[in-house]
C-alpha cells in the first residue's frame, strides 16, 4: 500500500505542478494581453489625436483660402463697379453739358 500511496502522492504532486504551471502561464499571458491592449489603446488615442490635429489644420487652411478668395472676388467686383462708374460719369456730364447749351 505504501507504493500505491507514494504513487498517488507523486501523481497528485505532478497534477498540482501542471495546474500551477498552467495558472502561472495563463496569468502571465493575461498580463501580457492587458499590457498589449493598453499599448494598443494608447497608440490608437495618439493616432486619433494626431489625425484630428491634421484635420483641424487642413480645415483652417481651407477656410482661410476660401475667405481670401471671397474677399478678392468682392474687391474685384467693387473695383469693376468703380471703374464702370468713373467711365460712365464723364459721358453723363458731357451729355448734360451738351443739353444745357
Secondary structure, DSSP 8 states (H G I E B T S, - for coil): -HHHHHHHHHHHHHHHHHHHHHHHHHHHHHHHHHHHHHHHHHHHHHHHHHHHHHHHHHHHHHHHHHHHHHHHHHHHHHHHHHHHHHHHHHHHHHHHHHHH-
